[in-house]
Amino acid sequence: MAAEIDPEMVLGPVLDLSSDIPQAIHFAELDSMIMGTAICTAKATVLPPSNLSVGQYIEWYNRRAELEYKAQLEEQRAKLEPAFFEPRAVKVLQLLKKKEHTGESLYKIYELMEENQSYRKEFHKQFGVDQNDFDRFKDAVHNPLVSGELARHANVQKPRTSNPMTLSEAQSFVTDLSRQWLASLRHG
């Protein structure tokens, strides 16, 4: 599905069993990792306390399953609600799910959120975008001296900032901004 909304997710009655949960031991199990970068995938496994009776274990397991269901439900709602209220959110979600980004795709996400360049000051104020960071972002997505063939423009000019973002930093910038923007559509 375009916005990655899980078609297998079934909505039903939800019981709040989140209070009085037994203490759990947390283990971190790394699924995969790339050393030397900030990219890794981690998997957290929560095991029940070792001193539970069979009945307590079943109760713990049921509570754990309910919490996981609620987390999946919230993840889906975080995509579905903005997409329902704002057509631009569907396009943003579609672009965000791309595995590889270019300056063009990153700036397109930004432009969809901003809606119109005449709203830029208000948009930046609402989401706490520093002008220097925005200028560094523009250097990364527009300038081939900074991001090579992945740049949005072909013209080679000296970057406007002394420390442009890398394309990876520009992707983080847009991803973080999009989380805030999508959340604002839900609570706006």
N, C-alpha and C positions, 0 to 999 in steps of 0.2 A: 504494500500500500504506500502511496506517495509520502505520507507523513509518518511512516513507520508505526502506525497504530496497530497493535496486535489484534488480528481478527479472531484469535482463539480466546481472548479475554472475555469472560462471562461476568456480567454484573449481577449481583444478587444481594441478599441481606448480609450485612456485616455486623458482627458482634464485636464489641470493644472488650477484649480480654487483655488489654495492655497493662493493667495494674497488677502488682504483686507477682511479677515474673521472677522465677528463681535466678540467682546469679549465674552467669554463664562464663565459661573459660573461652577466651578468644585466641585463635591461632591464625596466623597469616600464612597462606599458602600461595606462593607465586605461580601463576599460570604460565606467563611468558614475560620476558623482560629484554630490553635492548640496553646494554650497558653504555654509559657515556652520554646518554641523552635523558631528557625529562619524560620520555615516553615509556610506560610500562603498563602491564595489565596485572592487577592483583586480585586475588580471590580470598575473601574472608570466610572461614568456616567457623560457625558457632556450635559448640558441642554442649550437651547438657551436663550439669554437675554429676559427678560419678556416684553420689550417694542417694540417688532417687529410687523410690520404689517403682514398680511397674505402673501403678496408677498415676504417680507423680510424673513419670516419664511420658505417659500418654498425654497428660494435661500440658506438660511442657512442650511436647511435639505439636499439639493442636494450637497452642498459643503462638508458637514459632511460625507455623504454616499460615495462620491468620495475619501475622505481622508481614510476612513475605507477600501475601496476597494484597494487603493494603499498600505496600510499597510499589508493587506492580501497577495497581490501580492508579495511584497518584502519578506514576511515571506516564501512564497513558493519558490521564486527564490533563497533565501539564502540556501535552501536545494537542489534544483534541479541543480543549476549550479555546485557546487562542485561534486555532484554525477555524472554529465555528464562528467566532466573533469578528475576525479580520482576515479577509482573503490574502493579504500580503503575508500573513503568518504561514499559510500553506506553502507559498513560494520560498520563504525563508527556511522552513523545515526541510523542504526538498533539496535546497542548495546545501544546507548544513550536513546532510547525510552523505554527500560526496566524499569519497575516500581521499582524493587528491584535489587540492585547491590551487587555483591560479590567482593572480592579482585581480583578474576580471571577476571570478566567482566571489572572492572576498568582498570586493567593492560593491558588487551587485547586492549582496546580503546587507551591507551597510546602507546602501541607497534605499532598499525596500523598507528598512526600519525607519530611516530618517523621513521617508515619504517625499519630501520636497526640500531642496537646498535652502529655500527661504526660511525653513523651520530649524536650521542647523543650530543656532544659538540656544533655542529652547530645548532641543533634543539633547545637546551636550550638557546643558544645565540639569535636565531631568535625570540623566544617567551618569552624571559625574565624569564626563569625558574632558580631560585636560587638553587644551589646545596644542600643547607641545606633543603629547602622545598622538593626537590626531594627525598632526603634520608628519610625525615619524611613520605612522601607518600609511599615509598617502605616499610617502617616498617608497615604502616597501612594495605597495601594490601597483604604483604607476611607473616606476623608473627601472629600466632594464639594467642600469649600472648596479642596482641593489638586488633585484631578483631575476635577472637574466631573461630567458625566453618566457618565463612565467609572468612577466610584468604585463600590465594592462595596456601600456602604450609602447610604441616602438622608438619614439624619440629619445635619444641619449643626451641627458643633461646632467649637470652636477646636482646631486641631491640637495634639497632645500634645507635639510637639517644636518647637523654634524654627526648624529648617531641614529640613522634610520633603523626601523625595526627590521628584523629578518622576516622572511615569509612565514616562518613558524610562529614568531611573535605576533605577526599580523593576524594569523589564524586564531591564536589565543585571544587576542584583543576582540575580534569579531564574535568569537564563540561566547566569551564572557558577556559582552554587550547584548548578544541575542538572548541569553538566559534572562537577563534583567528585563529586556523588552518584552519577551514572551510572558514573563511573570506579570508585568504591568498590564498586559491585556486581560489577564485572568482577574486581576484585583482592581483594575482601573475604574 
